[in-house]
Amino acid sequence: IDEVHMLSTAAFNALLKTLEEPPGHVKFFFATTEANKIPITVLSRCQRYDFAGITPEQIVETLSEICTREGVEAEPDALRTVARRAGGSMRDAQSLLEQLLSAGGERLTVELVHKLLGTASDERLLDLLDALADHDSAAALRQVDQGASQGVQPADLLGGVIDYVRDLMVLAVGADTLLLAATPSQKPRLEAVAQRWPVDSIVSALQILAEYRGRMRGSAHGRTLVEVALVRVARLENLTELSDVIARLGALEGGEEPPPGIGAGAKKKLVPVEPVPPRPRLGGDGASLASPSRLAPPAAPAPAPVPAPVAPVPPLELPTEQLWKEVVKKVGVRLGVPLSRVAPTAVESPDVLVIALPAGYNWVADECDSPDSREKIEQAFQRLLHRPVRVRFVRSAEGEKPATPAPSANRGEELSGDPMIQKVVELFEARPIHLELDEEGPPPLGE
């Protein structure tokens, strides 16, 4: 079963009984690239074999034998390019070779491989590394433009740069015995770049390039992302160890020479600064032992900054009907229902909005006049008006009777326009139905 991790949990459970008691003539082979997705109940009943990638040398040797049998002359660097593109997979390498042989004729060259696969040539990648190490953003962009005019895809160009920058990191830290993506003929040029590019800058460049390589998935502006990544790398300063910089500055401040070995790993020289004279020593009575001529005059106090003029805030106005509906929507159902029955009536200077409750609506204040509720209403106003607003509820006089509304023929349309009812219709895909209560009361039982 290939890519067995794609099976669902139910499928694994159905297969588990057969795995526990398999027939004697049956053996199951599970192949996967994501063993972490296999249930532990299945893994515990399997013998696991992890296969490593094949080295480029082995891939090149196999591809060379295939070319010999097919009667095709192939340059060694061309086969190394195919092996590097295969990423440790012999199957992928043979598939790429088959495509190249079907379109390349009787001789396989490096230029032909790059042309048919749409990859950047090794010389272009090395020129690009020189531009990045020399902080030449314009030269890096010119290399991208020339590669695009020759059919090099942005993702392939960035992938090649990442491989070579990784080789730079390996050479810069002295681990040249590790496997490199570059060919032996390209190694001297890479070593020259590693000599003038600090390790910290190389590591930072590798992080930037890998980040933008991930952003390119699904993006319609691949070339732009590649150009931004290369410009950011080219603008990197030569980074040094912070501890070395602090030690050097401390030595220079004390008028001494920097200790040997400090800053040796940095490729960028520090600019010497004038030594700072030592601080005057104080005697037992607090008097300075330094001569008056060596004491610097006290610095003049810096002038106080002039505050920038603040634009006046326009006076608060009574909210419109549409704005009030937006506030009702933002405060939620619990506060929106009572607030939809009332409306602001006045404005008190400078930022207080008054809601005078009519007779019979003091229950609105009971629901909305708590500190938490007022804060929520005021926050809704602030998000809509971009200014602080406070809310004050004014209750109606006690014993006052509510006004009886006149019957309306369009009562159903009025209720349908209520913001809370519209919200319920939107959330639950409901249809409002208006029912009028019969003035004569409910029908007697049995009817």
QUIUR-V955302 format. One record per pair of residues at least 12 apart in sequence whose C-alpha atoms are under 8 Angstrom apart, sorted by the first residue. I is the first residue (numbers start at 1). J is the second residue. D is the distance in Angstrom with one decimal. If there is no record, write none. Layout:
i->I j->J d->D
i->I j->J d->D
//
This chain:
i->1 j->28 d->7.7
i->1 j->29 d->6.2
i->1 j->30 d->5.1
i->1 j->31 d->6.2
i->2 j->30 d->6.2
i->2 j->31 d->4.8
i->2 j->32 d->6.4
i->3 j->30 d->7.5
i->3 j->31 d->5.6
i->3 j->32 d->4.5
i->3 j->33 d->7.0
i->4 j->30 d->6.0
i->4 j->31 d->6.1
i->4 j->32 d->5.7
i->4 j->38 d->7.8
i->5 j->32 d->6.3
i->5 j->34 d->6.6
i->5 j->35 d->7.1
i->5 j->37 d->5.7
i->5 j->38 d->5.7
i->12 j->39 d->7.8
i->12 j->42 d->7.6
i->16 j->41 d->7.8
i->16 j->42 d->6.8
i->19 j->42 d->7.9
i->19 j->45 d->7.2
i->20 j->45 d->7.2
i->53 j->87 d->7.8
i->53 j->88 d->4.6
i->53 j->89 d->6.3
i->54 j->88 d->4.7
i->54 j->89 d->6.3
i->54 j->90 d->6.9
i->55 j->88 d->6.0
i->56 j->80 d->6.9
i->56 j->83 d->5.4
i->56 j->84 d->6.6
i->56 j->88 d->6.7
i->57 j->80 d->7.9
i->59 j->83 d->5.9
i->59 j->88 d->7.8
i->59 j->90 d->6.2
i->59 j->93 d->7.3
i->60 j->76 d->7.8
i->60 j->79 d->5.7
i->60 j->80 d->6.0
i->60 j->83 d->6.3
i->63 j->79 d->6.9
i->63 j->93 d->7.9
i->63 j->94 d->7.1
i->63 j->97 d->7.5
i->64 j->79 d->7.4
i->71 j->106 d->7.4
i->72 j->105 d->7.9
i->72 j->106 d->4.9
i->72 j->107 d->5.8
i->72 j->108 d->7.3
i->73 j->106 d->6.3
i->73 j->107 d->4.8
i->73 j->108 d->6.2
i->74 j->107 d->5.7
i->74 j->108 d->4.5
i->74 j->109 d->6.3
i->75 j->108 d->6.2
i->75 j->109 d->5.5
i->75 j->110 d->7.0
i->77 j->109 d->7.9
i->77 j->110 d->6.3
i->77 j->183 d->7.3
i->78 j->108 d->6.8
i->78 j->109 d->5.5
i->78 j->110 d->4.3
i->78 j->111 d->8.0
i->78 j->113 d->6.4
i->80 j->183 d->7.6
i->81 j->110 d->7.5
i->81 j->113 d->7.6
i->82 j->96 d->7.0
i->82 j->97 d->7.3
i->82 j->113 d->7.6
i->84 j->181 d->6.6
i->100 j->113 d->7.1
i->100 j->116 d->7.1
i->115 j->150 d->7.9
i->115 j->151 d->7.6
i->118 j->151 d->5.8
i->118 j->152 d->4.7
i->118 j->153 d->6.2
i->118 j->156 d->7.5
i->119 j->152 d->5.3
i->119 j->153 d->6.8
i->119 j->156 d->5.7
i->119 j->157 d->6.5
i->119 j->160 d->8.0
i->120 j->147 d->6.6
i->120 j->152 d->5.9
i->120 j->156 d->7.1
i->120 j->157 d->5.7
i->120 j->160 d->7.2
i->124 j->143 d->7.0
i->124 j->147 d->8.0
i->125 j->157 d->7.9
i->125 j->160 d->7.0
i->125 j->161 d->6.2
i->125 j->164 d->7.6
i->126 j->189 d->7.7
i->126 j->190 d->7.6
i->127 j->143 d->7.8
i->128 j->140 d->5.6
i->128 j->143 d->6.5
i->128 j->161 d->7.9
i->129 j->161 d->7.6
i->129 j->165 d->7.7
i->129 j->193 d->7.5
i->130 j->193 d->6.6
i->131 j->234 d->7.4
i->132 j->230 d->7.4
i->132 j->233 d->6.5
i->132 j->234 d->4.6
i->133 j->193 d->6.9
i->133 j->196 d->7.3
i->133 j->197 d->5.8
i->133 j->234 d->6.8
i->134 j->234 d->7.4
i->135 j->233 d->7.9
i->135 j->234 d->4.4
i->135 j->235 d->5.8
i->135 j->236 d->7.4
i->136 j->234 d->6.1
i->137 j->230 d->7.3
i->137 j->231 d->5.3
i->137 j->234 d->5.5
i->137 j->235 d->7.3
i->140 j->230 d->6.8
i->140 j->231 d->7.5
i->141 j->227 d->6.4
i->141 j->230 d->7.7
i->141 j->231 d->7.8
i->144 j->157 d->8.0
i->144 j->227 d->7.4
i->154 j->222 d->6.1
i->154 j->223 d->5.4
i->154 j->226 d->6.5
i->155 j->213 d->7.2
i->155 j->216 d->7.4
i->155 j->222 d->7.0
i->155 j->226 d->7.8
i->158 j->209 d->7.4
i->158 j->213 d->7.0
i->158 j->226 d->6.5
i->159 j->213 d->7.5
i->162 j->206 d->6.5
i->162 j->209 d->6.6
i->162 j->210 d->7.2
i->163 j->181 d->6.4
i->164 j->181 d->6.8
i->164 j->182 d->6.9
i->165 j->202 d->6.9
i->165 j->205 d->7.8
i->165 j->206 d->6.4
i->166 j->206 d->7.0
i->167 j->180 d->5.8
i->167 j->181 d->6.7
i->167 j->182 d->7.3
i->167 j->190 d->7.8
i->168 j->190 d->6.4
i->168 j->191 d->7.3
i->168 j->193 d->7.5
i->168 j->194 d->5.7
i->168 j->202 d->7.3
i->169 j->194 d->7.6
i->169 j->199 d->6.5
i->169 j->202 d->6.2
i->169 j->203 d->6.9
i->171 j->190 d->8.0
i->171 j->191 d->6.6
i->171 j->194 d->6.7
i->172 j->191 d->7.7
i->172 j->194 d->5.4
i->172 j->195 d->7.2
i->172 j->198 d->7.7
i->172 j->199 d->6.1
i->173 j->199 d->7.1
i->196 j->267 d->6.2
i->197 j->238 d->7.2
i->197 j->267 d->6.8
i->198 j->238 d->6.2
i->198 j->239 d->6.7
i->198 j->240 d->7.6
i->198 j->265 d->7.6
i->198 j->266 d->6.3
i->198 j->267 d->5.8
i->200 j->238 d->7.7
i->200 j->239 d->5.7
i->200 j->240 d->6.9
i->201 j->236 d->6.9
i->201 j->237 d->7.3
i->201 j->238 d->5.9
i->201 j->239 d->5.7
i->204 j->233 d->8.0
i->205 j->233 d->5.3
i->205 j->236 d->7.8
i->208 j->229 d->6.5
i->208 j->232 d->7.7
i->208 j->233 d->7.1
i->209 j->229 d->5.9
i->209 j->230 d->7.6
i->209 j->233 d->7.9
i->212 j->225 d->6.5
i->212 j->226 d->7.1
i->212 j->229 d->6.3
i->213 j->226 d->8.0
i->238 j->266 d->7.8
i->238 j->267 d->7.1
i->238 j->268 d->6.2
i->239 j->266 d->7.4
i->240 j->263 d->7.4
i->240 j->265 d->7.5
i->240 j->266 d->5.4
i->240 j->268 d->8.0
i->241 j->263 d->7.6
i->241 j->266 d->7.7
i->244 j->262 d->5.6
i->244 j->263 d->5.3
i->245 j->263 d->7.1
i->247 j->262 d->7.3
i->248 j->262 d->7.0
i->248 j->263 d->7.8
i->252 j->272 d->8.0
i->252 j->273 d->7.2
i->252 j->274 d->7.7
i->252 j->275 d->5.6
i->252 j->276 d->7.7
i->253 j->275 d->5.1
i->253 j->276 d->5.1
i->253 j->277 d->7.7
i->254 j->275 d->6.7
i->254 j->276 d->6.7
i->254 j->277 d->7.4
i->254 j->278 d->6.8
i->255 j->275 d->5.0
i->255 j->276 d->6.8
i->255 j->277 d->7.5
i->280 j->295 d->8.0
i->315 j->349 d->8.0
i->315 j->350 d->6.6
i->315 j->351 d->7.6
i->316 j->347 d->7.0
i->316 j->349 d->7.8
i->316 j->350 d->6.8
i->316 j->351 d->5.9
i->317 j->347 d->6.7
i->318 j->344 d->7.0
i->318 j->345 d->7.4
i->318 j->346 d->6.5
i->318 j->347 d->6.3
i->318 j->353 d->7.6
i->319 j->344 d->7.4
i->324 j->343 d->7.5
i->325 j->340 d->7.6
i->325 j->419 d->6.8
i->327 j->377 d->7.3
i->327 j->380 d->5.8
i->327 j->381 d->6.5
i->327 j->384 d->7.9
i->328 j->340 d->6.5
i->328 j->419 d->7.6
i->329 j->419 d->7.0
i->329 j->420 d->7.5
i->330 j->380 d->6.1
i->331 j->376 d->6.4
i->331 j->377 d->6.2
i->331 j->380 d->6.6
i->333 j->420 d->7.1
i->335 j->367 d->7.1
i->335 j->368 d->6.3
i->335 j->373 d->7.5
i->336 j->420 d->7.0
i->337 j->420 d->6.5
i->338 j->364 d->5.4
i->338 j->367 d->7.3
i->338 j->368 d->7.8
i->339 j->364 d->7.0
i->339 j->368 d->7.9
i->340 j->418 d->7.7
i->340 j->419 d->7.7
i->340 j->420 d->7.9
i->342 j->355 d->7.7
i->342 j->357 d->6.9
i->343 j->355 d->6.3
i->344 j->356 d->6.9
i->351 j->388 d->7.0
i->351 j->389 d->5.2
i->351 j->390 d->6.1
i->352 j->389 d->6.1
i->352 j->390 d->4.7
i->352 j->391 d->5.7
i->352 j->392 d->6.9
i->353 j->389 d->7.1
i->353 j->390 d->6.0
i->353 j->391 d->4.9
i->353 j->392 d->6.2
i->354 j->391 d->6.1
i->354 j->392 d->5.0
i->354 j->393 d->6.0
i->354 j->394 d->7.1
i->355 j->391 d->7.4
i->355 j->392 d->6.2
i->355 j->393 d->4.9
i->355 j->394 d->6.1
i->356 j->393 d->6.0
i->356 j->394 d->4.6
i->356 j->395 d->6.3
i->356 j->396 d->7.3
i->357 j->393 d->7.2
i->357 j->394 d->6.0
i->357 j->395 d->5.3
i->357 j->396 d->5.7
i->358 j->395 d->7.6
i->358 j->396 d->5.8
i->358 j->402 d->7.5
i->359 j->396 d->5.4
i->359 j->397 d->7.3
i->359 j->400 d->5.8
i->359 j->401 d->6.0
i->359 j->402 d->4.7
i->359 j->403 d->7.2
i->360 j->396 d->7.6
i->360 j->400 d->7.3
i->360 j->401 d->6.4
i->360 j->402 d->4.8
i->361 j->395 d->8.0
i->361 j->396 d->7.6
i->361 j->402 d->8.0
i->362 j->395 d->5.7
i->362 j->396 d->6.6
i->365 j->393 d->6.5
i->365 j->395 d->7.1
i->369 j->392 d->7.9
i->369 j->393 d->6.8
i->374 j->390 d->8.0
i->374 j->391 d->6.6
i->377 j->391 d->7.6
i->378 j->390 d->5.8
i->378 j->391 d->6.6
i->412 j->433 d->7.9
i->412 j->434 d->5.6
i->416 j->432 d->6.9
//
